[in-house]
């Protein structure tokens, strides 16, 4: 896990992107924040870049390729699997079927987007701090 790598958001709602950008600016983490409005573009980036992202936040409900389908494609790619990038869903609703499907795909977290700015900030801070101290399979000490 590359803890200095970029934080990837796959989110098709531009307003949510703006809020998340503001949240991360206020949290003052040094990681670059990269947004993708389309899952296909995110997959292209993930499979072609030499950069190892720190963490991936993905919405579920997106046109064309949804978050669950994207997760399948990421898991099928052995080079991405070796990078040990935490993959979390950050979405508006949590139907039980989606939560069960998500965890069956070995995601590392499923979070409902809070509707309040301060709650979003609190959730993001908890998630990032957790993954900052977490040891991954490619840990080298």
N, C-alpha and C positions, 0 to 999 in steps of 0.2 A: 504494500500500500504506500503510495506516494503522498505523504501528509502535506507536502508543499505544492502538490499539483492543483490544477483547476477544479473547481466545484461545478459540476454540470447540472443544469436544469433543463428538462425536456417538458416544456409547458407551452401550450398553444394559446393561452389567454394572456394577451399583452398587458392588461391591467395587473394580473398576478405577477408577471415578470417585473413590472415597475415596482411593485410593493416589495418583492423579494430583493431587488437591487438596492432599494432604500434600506431594508433590514440589514443586509450584509455591509453596506456602507457604514451604518451606525454601529455594527458589531466590530468593525475594524479588523477583520481577519485579513491576512496577507494574501490568501489564495485568490487567484483570478476567478471571476464568476463568468461562466459561458452559458448563454441561453440558446436553446433550439426550439423553434415553434413547430417543427415537424420531426417526428421520430426517425424518418428516413435519413434526414440530414444529420441527426445525432449519430445514427449507426454508421454512416459514411465517415464522419469525423473519428469516431471511436476505433474504426477498423483501419484507418489510414494514418492517423497521427502516431508519432513516436512518443508523444507526451503521455504520461500515465496520470489520469485524473485521480483526485483524492476520493471523490464520492459522486455518485449519480443520484439525482432526485428525478423521478419520472411521474408524470401524470398518467392516469389510466385511460381516460376518455379523450382520445384524439382521433382526428380523421385519418383515413387511409390505414396507417399502421398504428394500432393502439399500444398502450403501455405493456400489456401482457404479451402481445406478439413481439414487441421489441425485446422484452426480457428473454423470451425464447431464443431470439436471434443472437443476443449477447451470450447466452449460455452455450449455444451451439458453436461459437467461435472459440477455439482452444487458446488462441493468443490472448483474447480478452479475458478468458477464464484465469489464465496464469497471472494476469496483472493484479488479481485480488482487489478489484474496485468494489467497495460497498455499493449496493444497488438498493435504493429505497423507493417506495411509492409514496408520493405526497399528492393527495387527490381530494376532491371536494366531498365525496361520499364514500362510505365503506359498506357495501352490501356484503353480507356474510360469504356469499359465493365468491366474490372477488378477493376477499381476504384469504379464504381457503386456497383458491387458485394461486394467489401470489406466493404464499408460503410454500406451496408445493413446487414452485419454481425457484426455491432457495433464495428468496429476497432476504435482506437483512433488516427490514423494517417496513411498516405500513402505517402511515400517518394521515389523519384527516386535516386538511387545511383549516386552521382557525379563521374565523371571520374578522377578528380584531388584530390590528397591527401589533400591539404589544404581546399578544399571545403567539403570533407567528414568530416574533423575535425571540420569545422565551423558548419555544419549541426548537427553533434553529440553533440557538445557543446550546441547548442540551444535546442535540444530535451531534453537532460539530465537536463539542468538548468530549463526548463519549468516544467518537471515532479518532480523535487526536491521541487519546491514551490507549486505545485498543491495539492489540497485537494481531497481525494478520499472518496467514500461512507463509508469506514470503519475508517474514521478519528476520533481520540479520543482526540485531542487537546494536 
